[in-house]
Every structure is written in C-alpha cells, then in structure tokens.
C-alpha cells in the first residue's frame, strides 16, 4: 500500500520476506504539481501491475513510500511520468524518488523531463 512517510530515510527494511522474495521499496517526494502532473507504475516482467499511481492521486510536496516483498527471480519495470515534461525537480519544487531492491539503492532521480524508466532485478 501507498502511505505517507517522514523525510528521514531509513534504508533497513521493516519487512520480513520469505527466502524466495526480497524487499522492494519506493520513496517519492512530489513537487508543487503532484496532483496534476505526476504518476508512476511498477510492473513485473509479465506485465502484471504491482503499483499504479495515476495523475490526481498524489498531493503537492508530499512524501510517499511503497514497500513489499517481491519474488527474487523476476524483472521489474518502474516508470515515473510528469505530464508537463519538467520532471519533479527543480523548477517547481524539489521532488525526488529513489528505489531500494533488497536493501540496495538501485535508482533515483527527479530531473527527468517527461518520463524515466528503470529496470530492477533484471540481471
């Protein structure tokens, strides 16, 4: 589930995952136009939607966190979009995101234009 969080970054997982899964975490801070511009999604290699935050579901300048145990032997695709094309940093606030896979930061950003896509666990 998606929940608000304080901006203190805790890198250790609060989840206890089974042996065939790993903790996956998304941290996101929106810019001044969260509700009207920002969306993101997480899909597995089969195209199944694990997370889909559409435009209109995120507040301005707010922190969000998603955390879950995901299967180890899968490849995941994280995509974040900005409808205006100016990312979530730095012209209209200081939004950012970072992704943790099995306790390791595997991607981060904020100044991405219209869209950024990251492949996770795809080695």
N, C-alpha and C positions, 0 to 999 in steps of 0.2 A: 504494500500500500504506500501511497504518497503521503508524506507528513512534513510539517514544518520542523525546522531544527535550528538550534542556535549556531552562530558562525564559528564556534570552537570546533576545529576539525579533529575528530577522533578517528585515527586510522585503524585501530583494532576493531574487529567485528564484534557485534553484540549477538550474532547468530551462532548457533551450534549446528553445523552442517554435517550430514552423513558423509561417509567415506567417498561416495561416488559423486559428491557435489562440492562446490566451492562458494564462498560468499561473494556476491556481486553488489556493489553499491554505487549509486549515482548521487552526487551532490550538485545542486544547482542554485544559483542566486540570479534572479531576474533583474532586468534593467527597469527604466522608467515606463516601459511599454509592454510589460509582461502579458496582460490580458489580450491586447490587440495584435501582438506580433509573434510571440514565442510558442513553439510547440516542439515536442520531441517524442521519439519512439525507441523501443528496444524489441528486436525480433530475433528469433533463433534461426539457424541455418535452413530450417524447413519453411520459414516464412510465418511461423506462429507468432502472434503478437503477445509479448510478455508485459509490455507497458506502452500506453498510448496517451500522452497528454496533449490534447488538441488546443488550438488557439481558443482563448476565452476561459481556460481552466486554471491559469496561473495569475497570481497577483503581482503588482509592481514591487520591485525592490524587496523581494521575499526569498527566504531560503527554503529549499525543499530537499528531502532525502528519500531515496527509494533503496531498500535493501532486501535481498532474497538469496536463498541458496539455489544455485543453478547447476545443471549437470556438467561435469568436467569435460566430457567428450563431445561438446557442442561448440559451434562457432556462433557468435552473436554479432548483430549489427546495431549500433547506436547511431541515431540520426537526430540532430537538433536543427531546427529551422527558424529563420527570422523573416517574417512576411515583408518587412520594409527593406531588407537587404543590408542592414548595418550591424548585424550580429547583436550581442547583448553587452558589448563593451566597445567603445569607450565614449562615444559621442553623447549618448543619452543614459548615463549611469554606468556603474561598474559591475555589471553582471559577469558571471563566470560559471564554469562547471568543471568537475573532474570525476573520473570513473576509477573505481578500485575493483580489481579482479583478484581474488584470493589474497587480499591484503596489500596488493601492489598497485600503485597508481599507473594505469595503462593509457590514459588520455586525459587531456584538459584543454580548455580554451575559453573563448569569449568573443574575440575579434575575428569572426569567421564569415562575414558577409551574409549571404542568403542561407547557406547550409553547410554543415560539417557532418561527416560520416566517419565512424571508427569501427574497425573490425576487432573483436575481442575474443581471445581464446581460440584463435584460428591457426595456430602453428601446425 
